[in-house]
Amino acid sequence: LEKKKEGYYTSFFHGAYNGSQNFDHFSNIAGFDTYYGKDQYPNDGDYDGKWGIFDEEFLQFFNAELSTFKQPFLSSVFTISSHIPFIIPEKYEGKFDKGNTIFYETVGYTDFALKRFFNEAKKQDWYKNTLFVVTADHCSIVEKGTYKSILQQYTIPILFFDPENPDFKGVQNTNLQQIDILPSVLDYL
């Protein structure tokens, strides 16, 4: 098997402690060049006290590391703040709407962290050359509303964003799965 035929440097980032969800082992088996977890993160002061590094700080670290990579590269990041135990930094307590679920506030925080990431990423030379894919692994359980059933708990958005293509926009409500991301990306490229 010819490895890295297109010459992409690959990396996998996970804001949790190394070994969590076995992403460090998965990334190795999947052929990623480098794995970055909590152990590779330089500041223990950004630890949430339970699981890993808060999203805002970890996404800024992600951005800084991406900017050191030779292009072309492929990188994946898995954030943790909008997952159990739903912790946000003390400095943001009360800043985001608490909504009607135990995770609503942390989703607001993660949205804020992503906005900060994209605002900084826009300043990098790789930004305009990048196809971004944003998705979730699953929804969290809610007591009422749209996402109450088991099937709907796995109804997640998948967003494709190319900063250089203003015509690449719209909403499709067709069924799609995470496994459809790879062929969708390859088709777009």
VOGU-337488 format. One record per residue: residue in three letters; x, y, z of N, C-alpha, C in turn. Coordinates in steps of 0.02 Angstrom, whole numbers, padded with zeros to 5 digits, always signed. Layout:
<atoms>
AlaXYZXYZXYZ
...
</atoms>
This chain:
<atoms>
Leu+00043-00059+00000+00000+00000+00000+00045+00062+00000
Glu+00034+00104-00049+00072+00167-00053+00044+00216-00003
Lys+00087+00239+00042+00065+00283+00095+00076+00356+00076
Lys+00026+00397+00090+00031+00469+00081+00049+00489+00010
Lys+00015+00460-00036+00027+00473-00107+00022+00547-00124
Glu-00023+00583-00092-00033+00654-00107+00011+00700-00064
Gly+00049+00672-00017+00096+00711+00021+00068+00752+00079
Tyr+00009+00736+00102-00021+00773+00157+00010+00753+00224
Tyr+00026+00802+00265+00044+00789+00334-00022+00784+00372
Thr-00028+00735+00417-00091+00723+00451-00083+00725+00527
Ser-00134+00752+00560-00132+00757+00632-00203+00751+00661
Phe-00205+00726+00722-00268+00718+00758-00260+00752+00826
Phe-00306+00797+00842-00305+00834+00905-00366+00814+00946
His-00355+00802+01011-00410+00785+01056-00397+00820+01122
Gly-00444+00861+01144-00435+00902+01203-00432+00864+01269
Ala-00447+00800+01268-00449+00759+01329-00380+00729+01343
Tyr-00375+00697+01401-00313+00665+01420-00297+00608+01371
Asn-00233+00597+01360-00212+00544+01314-00239+00477+01338
Gly-00265+00438+01293-00296+00374+01309-00371+00379+01313
Ser-00398+00438+01321-00470+00447+01324-00501+00427+01257
Gln-00551+00386+01260-00586+00361+01201-00540+00327+01151
Asn-00480+00312+01172-00430+00278+01130-00414+00315+01065
Phe-00426+00381+01064-00411+00419+01003-00337+00419+00986
Asp-00294+00416+01036-00222+00414+01022-00204+00350+00985
His-00232+00294+01007-00220+00230+00972-00253+00228+00904
Phe-00316+00253+00901-00351+00256+00837-00312+00296+00786
Ser-00288+00355+00806-00254+00398+00758-00190+00364+00731
Asn-00157+00326+00773-00098+00289+00752-00117+00234+00702
Ile-00168+00195+00718-00191+00141+00674-00217+00169+00608
Ala-00250+00227+00611-00278+00258+00551-00225+00291+00507
Gly-00163+00295+00532-00108+00321+00492-00094+00395+00500
Phe-00123+00427+00551-00107+00497+00563-00033+00503+00583
Asp+00000+00555+00560+00070+00565+00578+00079+00581+00652
Thr+00035+00623+00679+00044+00647+00747-00023+00652+00783
Tyr-00021+00636+00847-00079+00643+00892-00062+00696+00944
Tyr-00108+00741+00957-00101+00792+01008-00159+00786+01057
Gly-00145+00771+01119-00196+00767+01171-00177+00814+01228
Lys-00209+00804+01284-00195+00846+01343-00121+00844+01362
Asp-00089+00786+01353-00018+00779+01372+00028+00823+01328
Gln+00007+00839+01268+00047+00881+01224+00030+00955+01231
Tyr-00023+00970+01267-00045+01039+01276+00001+01072+01328
Pro+00025+01133+01315+00077+01162+01357+00056+01194+01423
Asn-00009+01202+01438-00029+01239+01497-00081+01202+01539
Asp-00059+01174+01594-00105+01138+01639-00158+01183+01670
Gly-00147+01248+01669-00196+01295+01697-00261+01298+01657
Asp-00262+01269+01598-00322+01269+01556-00361+01203+01562
Tyr-00340+01161+01609-00373+01096+01621-00440+01108+01655
Asp-00491+01072+01633-00558+01081+01661-00568+01045+01728
Gly-00517+01009+01751-00521+00975+01815-00551+00906+01812
Lys-00577+00887+01755-00610+00822+01749-00585+00781+01689
Trp-00580+00813+01632-00571+00774+01571-00516+00800+01526
Gly-00509+00866+01521-00459+00891+01474-00456+00966+01472
Ile-00439+00992+01414-00427+01063+01404-00490+01096+01377
Phe-00508+01153+01407-00566+01191+01384-00560+01206+01309
Asp-00617+01208+01275-00619+01216+01202-00584+01279+01177
Glu-00597+01336+01209-00569+01398+01184-00493+01393+01180
Glu-00462+01372+01233-00390+01368+01235-00363+01312+01190
Phe-00398+01256+01189-00373+01200+01147-00379+01218+01073
Leu-00432+01253+01054-00438+01272+00983-00386+01325+00964
Gln-00366+01367+01011-00312+01415+00996-00245+01378+00988
Phe-00234+01327+01030-00176+01284+01023-00177+01248+00956
Phe-00234+01221+00937-00244+01188+00873-00225+01236+00816
Asn-00250+01297+00818-00235+01347+00767-00161+01360+00763
Ala-00129+01370+00821-00057+01384+00822-00017+01326+00792
Glu-00035+01265+00809+00000+01207+00783-00010+01200+00708
Leu-00072+01210+00684-00085+01206+00612-00040+01253+00574
Ser-00028+01311+00604+00013+01362+00570+00086+01343+00566
Thr+00107+01290+00599+00176+01266+00594+00183+01210+00542
Phe+00127+01184+00518+00129+01127+00472+00143+01149+00401
Lys+00182+01108+00366+00193+01119+00295+00129+01098+00258
Gln+00110+01138+00210+00051+01122+00171+00071+01075+00114
Pro+00028+01029+00094-00041+01020+00117-00044+00978+00181
Phe-00096+00989+00219-00106+00949+00279-00180+00934+00289
Leu-00193+00882+00327-00260+00864+00348-00256+00857+00423
Ser-00303+00889+00457-00303+00885+00529-00375+00879+00555
Ser-00381+00845+00610-00446+00836+00642-00440+00857+00714
Val-00493+00888+00740-00494+00908+00811-00560+00885+00842
Phe-00555+00857+00901-00613+00834+00940-00613+00874+01005
Thr-00661+00917+01013-00664+00959+01073-00705+00924+01127
Ile-00701+00949+01189-00732+00913+01245-00782+00952+01286
Ser-00782+01018+01283-00822+01057+01331-00897+01044+01326
Ser-00922+01028+01267-00994+01016+01260-01012+00942+01273
His-00968+00907+01307-00979+00838+01326-00983+00833+01403
Ile-01012+00781+01426-01014+00768+01499-00944+00776+01526
Pro-00931+00812+01579-00977+00838+01629-01001+00910+01618
Phe-00995+00936+01557-01022+01002+01538-00995+01058+01582
Ile-00929+01066+01580-00895+01117+01620-00871+01173+01574
Ile-00880+01235+01596-00851+01292+01560-00804+01329+01608
Pro-00758+01368+01581-00713+01406+01625-00751+01453+01672
Glu-00727+01460+01732-00760+01504+01782-00770+01574+01755
Lys-00722+01599+01716-00727+01668+01690-00787+01678+01644
Tyr-00817+01623+01620-00876+01628+01576-00942+01608+01610
Glu-00939+01592+01673-01001+01573+01707-01050+01631+01705
Gly-01111+01617+01683-01163+01668+01677-01162+01706+01612
Lys-01112+01695+01570-01107+01731+01506-01152+01700+01452
Phe-01162+01635+01454-01200+01601+01403-01267+01578+01430
Asp-01318+01579+01387-01385+01559+01407-01385+01487+01433
Lys-01418+01475+01487-01421+01408+01516-01473+01364+01482
Gly-01520+01394+01446-01570+01355+01409-01609+01307+01453
Asn-01634+01254+01423-01676+01207+01460-01645+01137+01464
Thr-01580+01132+01454-01545+01067+01459-01481+01077+01499
Ile-01452+01022+01522-01391+01027+01561-01330+01046+01519
Phe-01336+01040+01453-01278+01054+01410-01284+01118+01369
Tyr-01341+01151+01372-01354+01209+01330-01300+01263+01338
Glu-01282+01278+01400-01232+01329+01414-01165+01312+01383
Thr-01146+01248+01387-01081+01228+01360-01080+01230+01284
Val-01138+01220+01253-01141+01226+01180-01130+01299+01161
Gly-01158+01345+01199-01146+01417+01188-01072+01433+01195
Tyr-01041+01404+01245-00969+01415+01255-00929+01386+01197
Thr-00945+01326+01175-00910+01295+01118-00919+01336+01055
Asp-00979+01362+01044-00992+01406+00987-00947+01467+00990
Phe-00941+01497+01049-00896+01554+01060-00823+01534+01045
Ala-00803+01475+01068-00734+01451+01057-00721+01441+00983
Leu-00769+01414+00947-00762+01406+00874-00757+01473+00839
Lys-00797+01521+00860-00793+01588+00831-00724+01617+00840
Arg-00696+01610+00900-00628+01635+00913-00577+01598+00868
Phe-00586+01532+00861-00541+01493+00818-00543+01521+00747
Phe-00603+01529+00719-00609+01552+00649-00583+01623+00641
Asn-00594+01666+00690-00567+01734+00686-00491+01734+00684
Glu-00459+01690+00720-00386+01685+00718-00363+01648+00655
Ala-00399+01596+00636-00380+01557+00577-00381+01600+00514
Lys-00426+01648+00510-00430+01692+00451-00364+01729+00439
Lys-00324+01736+00490-00260+01773+00485-00203+01728+00460
Gln-00215+01663+00453-00162+01616+00436-00160+01604+00360
Asp-00101+01589+00335-00094+01579+00263-00129+01517+00237
Trp-00141+01468+00279-00174+01406+00258-00251+01413+00255
Tyr-00279+01465+00285-00351+01472+00292-00388+01469+00225
Lys-00366+01509+00178-00401+01512+00113-00394+01449+00072
Asn-00347+01406+00092-00334+01344+00058-00367+01284+00091
Thr-00413+01297+00136-00439+01244+00179-00513+01232+00169
Leu-00531+01169+00167-00601+01148+00171-00613+01127+00243
Phe-00656+01162+00277-00673+01146+00347-00734+01101+00348
Val-00733+01052+00392-00791+01009+00404-00803+01011+00479
Val-00863+01032+00498-00882+01037+00569-00941+00991+00580
Thr-00935+00948+00629-00990+00902+00645-00986+00882+00719
Ala-01032+00841+00739-01035+00816+00807-01032+00741+00806
Asp-01015+00711+00862-01016+00638+00864-01087+00613+00878
His-01125+00652+00917-01195+00636+00931-01226+00694+00968
Cys-01291+00693+00977-01325+00743+01018-01327+00717+01090
Ser-01342+00761+01135-01351+00739+01204-01426+00729+01217
Ile-01441+00691+01268-01510+00676+01285-01545+00738+01310
Val-01606+00749+01286-01648+00803+01310-01713+00774+01337
Glu-01746+00812+01379-01808+00788+01410-01869+00798+01365
Lys-01866+00848+01321-01923+00861+01277-01899+00894+01213
Gly-01941+00894+01164-01925+00930+01102-01900+00884+01047
Thr-01870+00916+00998-01851+00883+00935-01806+00823+00945
Tyr-01759+00825+00991-01708+00773+00995-01720+00723+01051
Lys-01783+00709+01066-01799+00664+01122-01791+00590+01105
Ser-01809+00569+01044-01806+00498+01028-01734+00475+01018
Ile-01722+00410+01023-01656+00381+01013-01629+00399+00944
Leu-01670+00392+00892-01649+00408+00824-01629+00481+00819
Gln-01669+00525+00848-01655+00596+00842-01594+00617+00884
Gln-01576+00578+00934-01516+00594+00972-01453+00589+00929
Tyr-01459+00555+00873-01403+00549+00828-01412+00591+00765
Thr-01459+00637+00768-01469+00685+00714-01421+00743+00728
Ile-01371+00749+00688-01320+00800+00699-01309+00840+00635
Pro-01284+00901+00642-01267+00939+00582-01199+00918+00555
Ile-01191+00925+00491-01125+00918+00459-01118+00980+00415
Leu-01068+01020+00430-01058+01083+00395-00994+01079+00355
Phe-00998+01097+00292-00940+01103+00249-00930+01177+00235
Phe-00869+01202+00243-00855+01273+00233-00790+01283+00195
Asp-00794+01316+00138-00736+01334+00098-00734+01410+00095
Pro-00687+01442+00131-00685+01515+00133-00674+01548+00065
Glu-00649+01511+00016-00635+01539-00050-00691+01528-00100
Asn-00746+01496-00079-00799+01481-00126-00866+01508-00101
Pro-00883+01570-00120-00946+01600-00096-01008+01564-00123
Asp-01001+01525-00175-01058+01488-00203-01070+01422-00166
Phe-01025+01403-00123-01031+01340-00086-01072+01355-00023
Lys-01138+01358-00032-01182+01374+00024-01249+01341+00012
Gly-01288+01340+00066-01354+01311+00062-01365+01261+00117
Val-01426+01237+00121-01445+01188+00172-01479+01130+00137
Gln-01458+01071+00156-01491+01011+00132-01516+00973+00192
Asn-01577+00951+00189-01606+00913+00245-01612+00839+00229
Thr-01570+00816+00182-01569+00745+00166-01530+00707+00219
Asn-01544+00642+00223-01508+00600+00271-01435+00594+00250
Leu-01393+00598+00299-01321+00596+00289-01291+00567+00352
Gln-01236+00532+00346-01203+00503+00404-01131+00527+00405
Gln-01098+00518+00461-01028+00538+00466-00985+00500+00414
Ile-01004+00440+00398-00966+00402+00349-00970+00434+00279
Asp-01019+00477+00269-01026+00513+00205-00979+00572+00199
Ile-00945+00591+00253-00900+00648+00250-00842+00636+00201
Leu-00808+00579+00208-00750+00566+00164-00768+00568+00090
Pro-00818+00531+00067-00834+00535-00005-00858+00605-00025
Ser-00891+00641+00020-00912+00709+00005-00853+00755-00005
Val-00804+00750+00039-00743+00790+00033-00706+00772-00032
Leu-00697+00708-00045-00662+00687-00106-00698+00711-00168
Asp-00765+00708-00168-00804+00732-00225-00795+00807-00234
Tyr-00795+00844-00179-00787+00917-00183-00717+00935-00209
Leu-00666+00899-00184-00598+00915-00206-00588+00897-00280
</atoms>
